[in-house]
């Protein structure tokens, strides 16, 4: 690393992009945890659960 001074800008750019990417990933995870949004495997089930719950209430609770 830093062998050729002509390419130092490329190394700095790549390093900064990696840092920004990791900060975004950690920030997204922290945001979800702070706002009680499911993360990991539970996030996939949550997408369809509202529609399913709405259909359930429509069918069984209007008696």
Secondary structure, 3 states (H helix, E strand, C coil): CCCCHHHHHHHHHHHHHHHHHHHHHHHHHHHHHHCCCCCCHHHHHHHHHHHHHHHHHHHHCCC
